[in-house]
């Protein structure tokens, strides 16, 4: 699975606070929030002084969720250049200011191998009780990636859920199946028929605007 050449993208991960929500109080006096609404990727980028034209902005958990991933459209050939650009983007953004006001719950930045997805982190902000998990080293990451490819090819939702370690409350089966089909459709390691099957499935299950 090793690429012939590695290039790098600047990466920023953020967890944002909802911009609105509903709440109710139980007879015991406990208050619960629901129907959270989060900023659109474009609006969040504008608030954070991140040029949306320079970044692909994804919400890996799903639309209207708290987690955002920014990666540059530009691929850098030198690792040192990617690290310098990542630090520059972070310093010029409003992420730390928004973290101080509580609008950003936590954030981290670094750069990512475009061909493998392996991430090298340079810094982060967040409360001590809400820190990021420690990332895998590259060897462990590549083994994890190979296992994900195998499970995605099999399209076994239960095994894939165990692999990710996520509950049904966090991510439902349909979303997990979408993850697997996305992996299969872009994979260089599965048969052509499997890639075509997944592209058809994704087209048939594309959300309507």
Secondary structure, 3 states (H helix, E strand, C coil): CCCCCCCEEEEEEEEECCCEEEEEECCCCCEEEEEEECCCHHHHHHHCCCCHHHEEEECCCCCCCCEEEEEECCCECCHHHHHHHHHHHHHHCCHHHHHHHCCEEEEEEEEEECCCCCEEEEEEEECCCCCCCCCCCHHHHHHHHHHHHHHHHHCCHHHHHHHHCCCCCCCCHHHHHHHHHHHHHHCCCCCHHHHHHHHHHHHHCCCCC
